[in-house]
């Protein structure tokens, strides 16, 4: 089950999940300093609240079907001609159990409901596991970006797009 988060309590859950999933997932790709910096910059309750209020973001908890425990989260941003899949993270114990597929299907449904036929995302160029998953889901690389995020850190990403008319 995927449930939209609309209150502080839900955002606090996502903030905790973000810390767990990012340290699990990015520990081999990024320094601990960069992970902590990015979490503080992008995934605090206050930052997520501002994104929801001013940047057309929606946050969702991905709930385990068995015990209704949070398995992960995703964030979507509504843009004029696409949905930006900003974040999709699962706790290690829930990977490979279909929750990622549910998140992708949900994102496609949200795009269609919004009247757009594209889903876009960015992925770290060295995050080969996620990159391969996106390719299998039909995403194509459309560009690359190196983004300075401050404190001497950069995000070195592929920009990927899924055309829902062709998938």
OpenMM code with the backbone's topology and positions (N, CA, C; nanometers):
from openmm import Vec3, app, unit

residues = "UNK UNK UNK UNK UNK UNK UNK UNK UNK UNK UNK UNK UNK UNK UNK UNK UNK UNK UNK UNK UNK UNK UNK UNK UNK UNK UNK UNK UNK UNK UNK UNK UNK UNK UNK UNK UNK UNK UNK UNK UNK UNK UNK UNK UNK UNK UNK UNK UNK UNK UNK UNK UNK UNK UNK UNK UNK UNK UNK UNK UNK UNK UNK UNK UNK UNK UNK UNK UNK UNK UNK UNK UNK UNK UNK UNK UNK UNK UNK UNK UNK UNK UNK UNK UNK UNK UNK UNK UNK UNK UNK UNK UNK UNK UNK UNK UNK UNK UNK UNK UNK UNK UNK UNK UNK UNK UNK UNK UNK UNK UNK UNK UNK UNK UNK UNK UNK UNK UNK UNK UNK UNK UNK UNK UNK UNK UNK UNK UNK UNK UNK UNK UNK UNK UNK UNK UNK UNK UNK UNK UNK UNK UNK UNK UNK UNK UNK UNK UNK UNK UNK UNK UNK UNK UNK UNK UNK UNK UNK UNK UNK UNK UNK UNK UNK UNK UNK".split()
positions = [
    Vec3(0.0835, -0.1173, 0.0000),
    Vec3(0.0000, 0.0000, 0.0000),
    Vec3(0.0885, 0.1242, 0.0000),
    Vec3(0.0487, 0.2237, -0.0745),
    Vec3(0.1206, 0.3501, -0.0796),
    Vec3(0.0263, 0.4584, -0.0297),
    Vec3(0.0705, 0.5316, 0.0718),
    Vec3(-0.0154, 0.6309, 0.1367),
    Vec3(0.0506, 0.7680, 0.1332),
    Vec3(-0.0249, 0.8686, 0.0894),
    Vec3(0.0277, 1.0049, 0.0868),
    Vec3(0.0470, 1.0568, 0.2287),
    Vec3(0.1556, 1.1277, 0.2484),
    Vec3(0.1883, 1.1888, 0.3773),
    Vec3(0.1457, 1.3349, 0.3721),
    Vec3(0.0662, 1.3749, 0.4699),
    Vec3(0.0178, 1.5125, 0.4727),
    Vec3(0.0434, 1.5810, 0.6058),
    Vec3(0.1051, 1.5095, 0.7006),
    Vec3(0.1245, 1.5691, 0.8322),
    Vec3(0.2689, 1.5523, 0.8793),
    Vec3(0.3007, 1.6249, 0.9866),
    Vec3(0.4360, 1.6245, 1.0413),
    Vec3(0.4791, 1.4838, 1.0842),
    Vec3(0.3879, 1.4077, 1.1437),
    Vec3(0.4218, 1.2733, 1.1905),
    Vec3(0.4701, 1.1859, 1.0742),
    Vec3(0.4003, 1.1922, 0.9628),
    Vec3(0.4415, 1.1153, 0.8456),
    Vec3(0.5752, 1.1614, 0.7909),
    Vec3(0.5974, 1.2927, 0.7887),
    Vec3(0.7260, 1.3456, 0.7414),
    Vec3(0.8397, 1.3059, 0.8353),
    Vec3(0.8116, 1.2973, 0.9646),
    Vec3(0.9135, 1.2513, 1.0597),
    Vec3(0.9498, 1.1055, 1.0313),
    Vec3(0.8501, 1.0237, 0.9949),
    Vec3(0.8784, 0.8851, 0.9567),
    Vec3(0.9686, 0.8817, 0.8339),
    Vec3(0.9388, 0.9651, 0.7351),
    Vec3(1.0199, 0.9677, 0.6135),
    Vec3(1.1610, 1.0153, 0.6441),
    Vec3(1.1750, 1.1148, 0.7302),
    Vec3(1.3088, 1.1620, 0.7665),
    Vec3(1.3913, 1.0475, 0.8277),
    Vec3(1.3299, 0.9682, 0.9155),
    Vec3(1.4004, 0.8536, 0.9751),
    Vec3(1.4325, 0.7473, 0.8695),
    Vec3(1.3342, 0.7173, 0.7835),
    Vec3(1.3562, 0.6191, 0.6764),
    Vec3(1.4670, 0.6649, 0.5826),
    Vec3(1.4702, 0.7938, 0.5540),
    Vec3(1.5729, 0.8477, 0.4642),
    Vec3(1.7118, 0.8225, 0.5202),
    Vec3(1.7302, 0.8486, 0.6483),
    Vec3(1.8608, 0.8265, 0.7093),
    Vec3(1.9015, 0.6797, 0.6994),
    Vec3(1.8095, 0.5903, 0.7293),
    Vec3(1.8399, 0.4469, 0.7216),
    Vec3(1.8705, 0.4032, 0.5783),
    Vec3(1.7826, 0.4394, 0.4852),
    Vec3(1.7991, 0.3912, 0.3477),
    Vec3(1.9200, 0.4537, 0.2805),
    Vec3(1.9446, 0.5809, 0.3046),
    Vec3(2.0584, 0.6456, 0.2398),
    Vec3(2.1904, 0.5879, 0.2890),
    Vec3(2.2022, 0.5642, 0.4190),
    Vec3(2.3268, 0.5070, 0.4696),
    Vec3(2.3438, 0.3638, 0.4206),
    Vec3(2.2345, 0.2878, 0.4083),
    Vec3(2.2414, 0.1518, 0.3533),
    Vec3(2.2819, 0.1549, 0.2062),
    Vec3(2.2155, 0.2413, 0.1308),
    Vec3(2.2274, 0.2382, -0.0141),
    Vec3(2.3503, 0.3128, -0.0670),
    Vec3(2.3799, 0.4278, -0.0105),
    Vec3(2.4864, 0.5117, -0.0646),
    Vec3(2.6200, 0.4970, 0.0072),
    Vec3(2.6247, 0.4132, 0.1092),
    Vec3(2.7480, 0.3971, 0.1866),
    Vec3(2.8701, 0.3620, 0.1040),
    Vec3(2.8526, 0.2912, -0.0068),
    Vec3(2.9640, 0.2540, -0.0935),
    Vec3(2.9884, 0.3559, -0.2048),
    Vec3(2.8927, 0.4468, -0.2267),
    Vec3(2.9027, 0.5423, -0.3376),
    Vec3(2.9484, 0.6813, -0.2949),
    Vec3(2.9050, 0.7228, -0.1767),
    Vec3(2.9308, 0.8588, -0.1299),
    Vec3(2.9950, 0.8547, 0.0081),
    Vec3(3.0648, 0.9608, 0.0426),
    Vec3(3.1220, 0.9687, 0.1768),
    Vec3(3.0101, 0.9876, 0.2790),
    Vec3(3.0365, 0.9474, 0.4014),
    Vec3(2.9386, 0.9680, 0.5081),
    Vec3(2.9068, 1.1173, 0.5217),
    Vec3(3.0088, 1.2011, 0.5043),
    Vec3(2.9883, 1.3460, 0.5122),
    Vec3(2.8898, 1.3949, 0.4074),
    Vec3(2.9033, 1.3458, 0.2835),
    Vec3(2.8112, 1.3886, 0.1785),
    Vec3(2.6708, 1.3354, 0.2038),
    Vec3(2.6597, 1.2114, 0.2490),
    Vec3(2.5276, 1.1559, 0.2796),
    Vec3(2.4591, 1.2409, 0.3868),
    Vec3(2.5304, 1.2680, 0.4955),
    Vec3(2.4722, 1.3467, 0.6044),
    Vec3(2.4364, 1.4875, 0.5580),
    Vec3(2.5222, 1.5468, 0.4756),
    Vec3(2.4953, 1.6801, 0.4225),
    Vec3(2.3681, 1.6795, 0.3368),
    Vec3(2.3574, 1.5823, 0.2472),
    Vec3(2.2413, 1.5759, 0.1578),
    Vec3(2.1124, 1.5475, 0.2351),
    Vec3(2.1194, 1.4613, 0.3352),
    Vec3(2.0012, 1.4363, 0.4176),
    Vec3(1.9565, 1.5653, 0.4865),
    Vec3(2.0515, 1.6386, 0.5418),
    Vec3(2.0182, 1.7642, 0.6110),
    Vec3(1.9657, 1.8700, 0.5140),
    Vec3(2.0138, 1.8666, 0.3913),
    Vec3(1.9735, 1.9672, 0.2921),
    Vec3(1.8395, 1.9338, 0.2260),
    Vec3(1.8132, 1.8053, 0.2002),
    Vec3(1.6987, 1.7675, 0.1174),
    Vec3(1.5873, 1.6900, 0.1893),
    Vec3(1.6175, 1.6290, 0.3036),
    Vec3(1.5189, 1.5365, 0.3608),
    Vec3(1.4924, 1.5595, 0.5098),
    Vec3(1.4812, 1.6846, 0.5484),
    Vec3(1.4344, 1.7153, 0.6832),
    Vec3(1.2851, 1.7448, 0.6761),
    Vec3(1.2192, 1.7373, 0.7881),
    Vec3(1.0767, 1.7687, 0.7928),
    Vec3(1.0524, 1.9086, 0.7374),
    Vec3(1.1349, 2.0050, 0.7773),
    Vec3(1.1152, 2.1431, 0.7310),
    Vec3(1.1345, 2.1569, 0.5807),
    Vec3(1.2379, 2.0923, 0.5260),
    Vec3(1.2627, 2.0992, 0.3817),
    Vec3(1.1490, 2.0339, 0.3039),
    Vec3(1.1056, 1.9171, 0.3487),
    Vec3(0.9966, 1.8483, 0.2791),
    Vec3(0.8677, 1.9296, 0.2866),
    Vec3(0.8420, 1.9931, 0.4006),
    Vec3(0.7233, 2.0770, 0.4155),
    Vec3(0.7273, 2.1921, 0.3150),
    Vec3(0.8425, 2.2558, 0.3017),
    Vec3(0.8568, 2.3658, 0.2053),
    Vec3(0.8383, 2.3167, 0.0621),
    Vec3(0.8935, 2.2005, 0.0311),
    Vec3(0.8759, 2.1443, -0.1036),
    Vec3(0.7284, 2.1174, -0.1317),
    Vec3(0.6572, 2.0678, -0.0338),
    Vec3(0.5148, 2.0398, -0.0513),
    Vec3(0.4357, 2.1694, -0.0697),
    Vec3(0.4715, 2.2722, 0.0049),
    Vec3(0.3989, 2.3995, -0.0013),
    Vec3(0.4282, 2.4794, -0.1274),
    Vec3(0.5546, 2.4772, -0.1718),
    Vec3(0.5964, 2.5720, -0.2747),
    Vec3(0.6512, 2.5124, -0.4034),
    Vec3(0.6748, 2.3799, -0.4066),
    Vec3(0.7403, 2.3205, -0.5238),
    Vec3(0.6631, 2.2029, -0.5826),
    Vec3(0.5371, 2.1884, -0.5494),
    Vec3(0.4506, 2.0833, -0.6041),
    Vec3(0.5000, 1.9415, -0.5742),
    Vec3(0.5610, 1.9220, -0.4583),
    Vec3(0.6045, 1.7891, -0.4163),
    Vec3(0.4942, 1.7191, -0.3382),
    Vec3(0.4892, 1.5886, -0.3518),
    Vec3(0.4069, 1.5024, -0.2679),
    Vec3(0.4960, 1.3903, -0.2174),
    Vec3(0.4808, 1.3559, -0.0899),
    Vec3(0.5567, 1.2483, -0.0284),
    Vec3(0.4620, 1.1338, 0.0067),
    Vec3(0.5132, 1.0112, -0.0052),
    Vec3(0.4328, 0.8919, 0.0158),
    Vec3(0.5123, 0.7885, 0.0944),
    Vec3(0.4447, 0.7212, 0.1852),
    Vec3(0.5033, 0.6057, 0.2534),
    Vec3(0.4640, 0.4800, 0.1775),
    Vec3(0.5589, 0.3925, 0.1587),
    Vec3(0.5336, 0.2611, 0.1000),
    Vec3(0.5228, 0.1661, 0.2195),
    Vec3(0.4046, 0.1100, 0.2381),
    Vec3(0.3789, 0.0289, 0.3566),
    Vec3(0.3863, -0.1202, 0.3237),
    Vec3(0.4466, -0.1958, 0.4129),
    Vec3(0.4515, -0.3408, 0.4006),
    Vec3(0.3099, -0.3958, 0.4085),
    Vec3(0.2757, -0.4822, 0.3163),
    Vec3(0.1405, -0.5372, 0.3103),
    Vec3(0.1080, -0.6286, 0.4284),
    Vec3(0.2081, -0.6885, 0.4888),
    Vec3(0.1856, -0.7853, 0.5948),
    Vec3(0.1587, -0.7190, 0.7296),
    Vec3(0.2527, -0.6354, 0.7744),
    Vec3(0.2374, -0.5796, 0.9092),
    Vec3(0.2158, -0.4283, 0.9113),
    Vec3(0.1920, -0.3692, 0.7942),
    Vec3(0.1645, -0.2248, 0.7828),
    Vec3(0.2789, -0.1377, 0.8354),
    Vec3(0.3970, -0.1922, 0.8341),
    Vec3(0.5167, -0.1211, 0.8760),
    Vec3(0.5745, -0.0494, 0.7535),
    Vec3(0.6310, 0.0704, 0.7693),
    Vec3(0.6891, 0.1385, 0.6535),
    Vec3(0.8036, 0.0581, 0.5913),
    Vec3(0.7942, 0.0362, 0.4607),
    Vec3(0.8985, -0.0348, 0.3865),
    Vec3(0.9902, 0.0640, 0.3153),
    Vec3(0.9409, 0.1859, 0.2933),
    Vec3(1.0175, 0.2873, 0.2241),
    Vec3(0.9313, 0.4081, 0.1956),
    Vec3(0.9792, 0.4898, 0.1024),
    Vec3(0.9060, 0.6117, 0.0690),
    Vec3(0.9377, 0.6558, -0.0725),
    Vec3(0.8534, 0.7424, -0.1244),
    Vec3(0.8825, 0.8057, -0.2520),
    Vec3(0.8347, 0.9493, -0.2495),
    Vec3(0.8929, 1.0299, -0.3360),
    Vec3(0.8551, 1.1700, -0.3505),
    Vec3(0.8384, 1.1987, -0.4984),
    Vec3(0.7283, 1.2641, -0.5306),
    Vec3(0.6974, 1.3015, -0.6684),
    Vec3(0.6795, 1.4523, -0.6753),
    Vec3(0.7279, 1.5106, -0.7843),
    Vec3(0.7072, 1.6531, -0.8081),
    Vec3(0.6288, 1.6694, -0.9376),
    Vec3(0.5201, 1.7417, -0.9291),
    Vec3(0.4367, 1.7705, -1.0474),
    Vec3(0.4980, 1.8874, -1.1220),
    Vec3(0.5389, 1.8627, -1.2460),
    Vec3(0.5932, 1.9664, -1.3330),
    Vec3(0.4947, 1.9875, -1.4478),
    Vec3(0.5176, 2.0883, -1.5299),
    Vec3(0.4194, 2.1225, -1.6334),
    Vec3(0.3954, 2.0101, -1.7333),
    Vec3(0.5000, 1.9358, -1.7724),
    Vec3(0.4816, 1.8340, -1.8754),
    Vec3(0.5254, 1.6938, -1.8324),
    Vec3(0.5554, 1.6769, -1.7040),
    Vec3(0.5983, 1.5457, -1.6552),
    Vec3(0.5847, 1.5367, -1.5035),
    Vec3(0.6001, 1.4156, -1.4540),
    Vec3(0.6159, 1.3916, -1.3106),
    Vec3(0.7640, 1.3616, -1.2889),
    Vec3(0.8226, 1.4302, -1.1923),
    Vec3(0.9614, 1.4043, -1.1551),
    Vec3(0.9619, 1.3086, -1.0372),
    Vec3(1.0166, 1.1900, -1.0587),
    Vec3(1.0324, 1.0913, -0.9523),
    Vec3(1.1585, 1.1310, -0.8761),
    Vec3(1.1381, 1.2106, -0.7742),
    Vec3(1.2496, 1.2695, -0.7008),
    Vec3(1.3198, 1.1687, -0.6114),
    Vec3(1.2414, 1.0851, -0.5461),
    Vec3(1.2991, 0.9901, -0.4518),
    Vec3(1.2158, 0.8622, -0.4501),
    Vec3(1.2848, 0.7500, -0.4480),
    Vec3(1.2202, 0.6211, -0.4215),
    Vec3(1.3243, 0.5351, -0.3500),
    Vec3(1.2957, 0.5057, -0.2236),
    Vec3(1.3900, 0.4328, -0.1390),
    Vec3(1.3160, 0.3275, -0.0590),
    Vec3(1.3761, 0.2101, -0.0530),
    Vec3(1.3221, 0.0987, 0.0249),
    Vec3(1.4270, 0.0528, 0.1256),
    Vec3(1.3801, 0.0172, 0.2442),
    Vec3(1.4701, -0.0449, 0.3407),
    Vec3(1.5206, -0.1765, 0.2825),
    Vec3(1.6421, -0.2116, 0.3148),
    Vec3(1.7071, -0.3303, 0.2585),
    Vec3(1.6208, -0.4560, 0.2711),
    Vec3(1.5570, -0.4751, 0.3856),
    Vec3(1.4775, -0.5967, 0.4085),
    Vec3(1.3556, -0.6072, 0.3179),
    Vec3(1.3170, -0.4971, 0.2522),
    Vec3(1.1985, -0.4982, 0.1667),
    Vec3(1.2324, -0.4950, 0.0172),
    Vec3(1.3600, -0.4894, -0.0153),
    Vec3(1.3981, -0.4892, -0.1573),
    Vec3(1.3782, -0.6277, -0.2162),
    Vec3(1.3388, -0.6292, -0.3440),
    Vec3(1.3177, -0.7557, -0.4122),
    Vec3(1.1841, -0.8215, -0.3806),
    Vec3(1.0944, -0.7490, -0.3172),
    Vec3(0.9642, -0.8061, -0.2786),
    Vec3(0.8479, -0.7406, -0.3527),
    Vec3(0.8781, -0.6647, -0.4577),
    Vec3(0.7721, -0.6056, -0.5392),
    Vec3(0.7339, -0.4633, -0.5023),
    Vec3(0.7897, -0.4104, -0.3952),
    Vec3(0.7519, -0.2748, -0.3546),
    Vec3(0.8046, -0.1685, -0.4516),
    Vec3(0.9199, -0.1927, -0.5086),
    Vec3(0.9721, -0.1008, -0.6090),
    Vec3(0.8816, -0.0968, -0.7313),
    Vec3(0.8365, -0.2124, -0.7762),
    Vec3(0.7429, -0.2181, -0.8892),
    Vec3(0.6136, -0.1455, -0.8571),
    Vec3(0.5642, -0.1634, -0.7340),
    Vec3(0.4441, -0.0908, -0.6926),
    Vec3(0.4669, 0.0600, -0.7011),
    Vec3(0.5841, 0.1047, -0.6568),
    Vec3(0.6158, 0.2479, -0.6595),
    Vec3(0.6201, 0.3000, -0.8028),
    Vec3(0.6795, 0.2234, -0.8943),
    Vec3(0.6842, 0.2664, -1.0346),
    Vec3(0.5452, 0.2692, -1.0967),
    Vec3(0.4663, 0.1674, -1.0699),
    Vec3(0.3293, 0.1646, -1.1227),
    Vec3(0.2482, 0.2815, -1.0675),
    Vec3(0.2623, 0.3073, -0.9396),
    Vec3(0.1939, 0.4189, -0.8742),
    Vec3(0.2343, 0.5519, -0.9386),
    Vec3(0.3643, 0.5678, -0.9650),
    Vec3(0.4140, 0.6911, -1.0270),
    Vec3(0.3547, 0.7091, -1.1660),
    Vec3(0.3498, 0.6033, -1.2443),
    Vec3(0.2881, 0.6107, -1.3771),
    Vec3(0.1413, 0.6479, -1.3685),
    Vec3(0.0704, 0.5893, -1.2720),
    Vec3(-0.0709, 0.6224, -1.2518),
    Vec3(-0.0872, 0.7695, -1.2143),
    Vec3(-0.0004, 0.8185, -1.1279),
    Vec3(-0.0077, 0.9598, -1.0872),
    Vec3(0.0181, 1.0522, -1.2072),
    Vec3(0.1106, 1.0139, -1.2929),
    Vec3(0.1383, 1.0943, -1.4123),
    Vec3(0.0162, 1.0975, -1.5037),
    Vec3(-0.0417, 0.9827, -1.5266),
    Vec3(-0.1613, 0.9776, -1.6125),
    Vec3(-0.2750, 1.0608, -1.5549),
    Vec3(-0.2961, 1.0520, -1.4230),
    Vec3(-0.4015, 1.1323, -1.3584),
    Vec3(-0.3731, 1.2814, -1.3698),
    Vec3(-0.2456, 1.3164, -1.3727),
    Vec3(-0.2069, 1.4567, -1.3857),
    Vec3(-0.2128, 1.5035, -1.5313),
    Vec3(-0.2399, 1.4110, -1.6240),
    Vec3(-0.2520, 1.4468, -1.7646),
    Vec3(-0.1193, 1.4621, -1.8365),
    Vec3(-0.0146, 1.3975, -1.7837),
    Vec3(0.1158, 1.4023, -1.8490),
    Vec3(0.1578, 1.2613, -1.8879),
    Vec3(0.2461, 1.2507, -1.9862),
    Vec3(0.2850, 1.1181, -2.0339),
    Vec3(0.4341, 1.0896, -2.0192),
    Vec3(0.5003, 1.1638, -1.9277),
    Vec3(0.6420, 1.1395, -1.9033),
    Vec3(0.6700, 1.1360, -1.7538),
    Vec3(0.7625, 1.0472, -1.7167),
    Vec3(0.8187, 1.0444, -1.5826),
    Vec3(0.9684, 1.0642, -1.5996),
    Vec3(1.0250, 1.1577, -1.5239),
    Vec3(1.1679, 1.1860, -1.5291),
    Vec3(1.2296, 1.1592, -1.3918),
    Vec3(1.3595, 1.1317, -1.3916),
    Vec3(1.4330, 1.1120, -1.2674),
    Vec3(1.5802, 1.1382, -1.2923),
    Vec3(1.6548, 1.1502, -1.1839),
    Vec3(1.8001, 1.1565, -1.1923),
    Vec3(1.8556, 1.0399, -1.1115),
    Vec3(1.9685, 0.9886, -1.1566),
    Vec3(2.0338, 0.8788, -1.0864),
    Vec3(2.1847, 0.9009, -1.0909),
    Vec3(2.2492, 0.8801, -0.9779),
    Vec3(2.3937, 0.8907, -0.9686),
    Vec3(2.4574, 0.7978, -1.0719),
    Vec3(2.5541, 0.8496, -1.1466),
    Vec3(2.6168, 0.7714, -1.2537),
    Vec3(2.6843, 0.6437, -1.2037),
    Vec3(2.7214, 0.6406, -1.0770),
    Vec3(2.7893, 0.5226, -1.0224),
    Vec3(2.6938, 0.4297, -0.9485),
    Vec3(2.5667, 0.4638, -0.9460),
    Vec3(2.4650, 0.3823, -0.8799),
    Vec3(2.4118, 0.2807, -0.9824),
    Vec3(2.4973, 0.1855, -1.0163),
    Vec3(2.4669, 0.0945, -1.1271),
    Vec3(2.3450, 0.0073, -1.1007),
    Vec3(2.3227, -0.0335, -0.9757),
    Vec3(2.2068, -0.1167, -0.9458),
    Vec3(2.0765, -0.0460, -0.9785),
    Vec3(2.0626, 0.0769, -0.9302),
    Vec3(1.9406, 0.1541, -0.9578),
    Vec3(1.9309, 0.1887, -1.1058),
    Vec3(2.0428, 0.2260, -1.1641),
    Vec3(2.0448, 0.2603, -1.3070),
    Vec3(1.9923, 0.1437, -1.3908),
    Vec3(2.0377, 0.0232, -1.3608),
    Vec3(1.9927, -0.0958, -1.4346),
    Vec3(1.8425, -0.1200, -1.4145),
    Vec3(1.7945, -0.0985, -1.2938),
    Vec3(1.6508, -0.1139, -1.2682),
    Vec3(1.5720, -0.0151, -1.3545),
    Vec3(1.6167, 0.1090, -1.3597),
    Vec3(1.5454, 0.2102, -1.4394),
    Vec3(1.5455, 0.1729, -1.5874),
    Vec3(1.6579, 0.1231, -1.6373),
    Vec3(1.6620, 0.0793, -1.7772),
    Vec3(1.5614, -0.0324, -1.8020),
    Vec3(1.5572, -0.1315, -1.7122),
    Vec3(1.4615, -0.2421, -1.7274),
    Vec3(1.3171, -0.1935, -1.7220),
    Vec3(1.2924, -0.0860, -1.6505),
    Vec3(1.1571, -0.0298, -1.6409),
    Vec3(1.1225, 0.0566, -1.7625),
    Vec3(1.2170, 0.0736, -1.8561),
    Vec3(1.1894, 0.1478, -1.9787),
    Vec3(1.2410, 0.2903, -1.9825),
    Vec3(1.3103, 0.3341, -1.8774),
    Vec3(1.3683, 0.4681, -1.8773),
    Vec3(1.4865, 0.4738, -1.9733),
    Vec3(1.5048, 0.5898, -2.0332),
    Vec3(1.6173, 0.6143, -2.1251),
    Vec3(1.6958, 0.7352, -2.0740),
    Vec3(1.8266, 0.7313, -2.0924),
    Vec3(1.9094, 0.8470, -2.0575),
    Vec3(1.8867, 0.9549, -2.1629),
    Vec3(1.8515, 1.0750, -2.1180),
    Vec3(1.8287, 1.1859, -2.2097),
    Vec3(1.9306, 1.2976, -2.1917),
    Vec3(2.0064, 1.2940, -2.0806),
    Vec3(2.1062, 1.3976, -2.0563),
    Vec3(2.1905, 1.3570, -1.9351),
    Vec3(2.2886, 1.4390, -1.9049),
    Vec3(2.3725, 1.4222, -1.7868),
    Vec3(2.3808, 1.5567, -1.7172),
    Vec3(2.4042, 1.5543, -1.5860),
    Vec3(2.4165, 1.6797, -1.5123),
    Vec3(2.5124, 1.6620, -1.3952),
    Vec3(2.5992, 1.7596, -1.3790),
    Vec3(2.6828, 1.7690, -1.2599),
    Vec3(2.6351, 1.8943, -1.1875),
    Vec3(2.5789, 1.8740, -1.0673),
    Vec3(2.5162, 1.9829, -0.9942),
    Vec3(2.5901, 2.0090, -0.8642),
    Vec3(2.6362, 2.1323, -0.8476),
    Vec3(2.7007, 2.1739, -0.7233),
    Vec3(2.5919, 2.1920, -0.6179),
    Vec3(2.6021, 2.1174, -0.5084),
    Vec3(2.5005, 2.1281, -0.4032),
    Vec3(2.5551, 2.1961, -0.2781),
    Vec3(2.6749, 2.2496, -0.2873),
    Vec3(2.7330, 2.3218, -0.1744),
    Vec3(2.8311, 2.2385, -0.0952),
    Vec3(2.9084, 2.3075, -0.0092),
    Vec3(3.0053, 2.2425, 0.0801),
    Vec3(3.1071, 2.1575, 0.0048),
    Vec3(3.1294, 2.1870, -0.1239),
    Vec3(3.2248, 2.1117, -0.2041),
    Vec3(3.1703, 1.9824, -0.2620),
    Vec3(3.0422, 1.9564, -0.2443),
    Vec3(2.9802, 1.8335, -0.2940),
    Vec3(2.9074, 1.8596, -0.4255),
    Vec3(2.9073, 1.7554, -0.5112),
    Vec3(2.8324, 1.7619, -0.6370),
    Vec3(2.7497, 1.6349, -0.6511),
    Vec3(2.6451, 1.6478, -0.7298),
    Vec3(2.5687, 1.5299, -0.7719),
    Vec3(2.6036, 1.5094, -0.9193),
    Vec3(2.6536, 1.3912, -0.9527),
    Vec3(2.6952, 1.3564, -1.0883),
    Vec3(2.5959, 1.2527, -1.1394),
    Vec3(2.4960, 1.3011, -1.2156),
    Vec3(2.3793, 1.2194, -1.2473),
    Vec3(2.3537, 1.2023, -1.3958),
    Vec3(2.2848, 1.0918, -1.4250),
    Vec3(2.2156, 1.0772, -1.5523),
    Vec3(2.0744, 1.1321, -1.5312),
    Vec3(2.0224, 1.1969, -1.6329),
    Vec3(1.8823, 1.2379, -1.6340),
    Vec3(1.8116, 1.1369, -1.7234),
    Vec3(1.7090, 1.0731, -1.6666),
    Vec3(1.6403, 0.9657, -1.7369),
    Vec3(1.4926, 1.0012, -1.7520),
    Vec3(1.4343, 0.9441, -1.8565),
    Vec3(1.2939, 0.9738, -1.8882),
    Vec3(1.2228, 0.8470, -1.9327),
    Vec3(1.0993, 0.8363, -1.8922),
    Vec3(1.0121, 0.7271, -1.9353),
    Vec3(0.8939, 0.7901, -2.0068),
    Vec3(0.8752, 0.7519, -2.1335),
    Vec3(0.7594, 0.7989, -2.2083),
    Vec3(0.6475, 0.6975, -2.1879),
    Vec3(0.5426, 0.7387, -2.1181),
    Vec3(0.4339, 0.6459, -2.0846),
    Vec3(0.3529, 0.6057, -2.2060),
    Vec3(0.3580, 0.6843, -2.3131),
    Vec3(0.2867, 0.6462, -2.4368),
    Vec3(0.3538, 0.5275, -2.5040),
    Vec3(0.4836, 0.5125, -2.4811),
    Vec3(0.5588, 0.4059, -2.5464),
    Vec3(0.5831, 0.2861, -2.4565),
    Vec3(0.5477, 0.2956, -2.3286),
    Vec3(0.5793, 0.1839, -2.2369),
    Vec3(0.4606, 0.0923, -2.2200),
] * unit.nanometer
topology = app.Topology()
chain = topology.addChain("A")
for resn in residues:
    res = topology.addResidue(resn, chain)
    for name in ("N", "CA", "C"):
        topology.addAtom(name, app.Element.getBySymbol(name[0]), res)
